[in-house]
């Protein structure tokens, strides 16, 4: 389930379709909390929803469109990585139609790179871990 709108999940309000706002998600396969980091849990998981730090909107058919980021760097082992640069590399691949990189905190309070991608239809792609 995806919640998008001008208000936060704490206020419990969905924005009208095509209204852009912070993208928050929840579901069976979505992380529920950070281990031993109650401060990060308060800001990242309001009411159990994971805050992605992306800006987006849902169209009238319920499709999610990501249009920007709230946070423009991912911190990995002391290095600041630009998610926009990662997006650009992925978008240069023939099989990738859309891509958006984002960081998720790990147990060491560092971030790990994650990517959401939309691939070309009928294209076989081998997914590899990107370091």
Secondary structure, 3 states (H helix, E strand, C coil): CEEEECCCHHHCCCCCCCCCEEEEECCCCCCCCCCCCHHHHHHHCHHHCEEEEEEEEECCCCCEEEEEECCCCEEECCEEECHHHHHHHHHCCCCEEEEEEEEEECCCCCEEEEEEEEECCCCCCCCCCCC
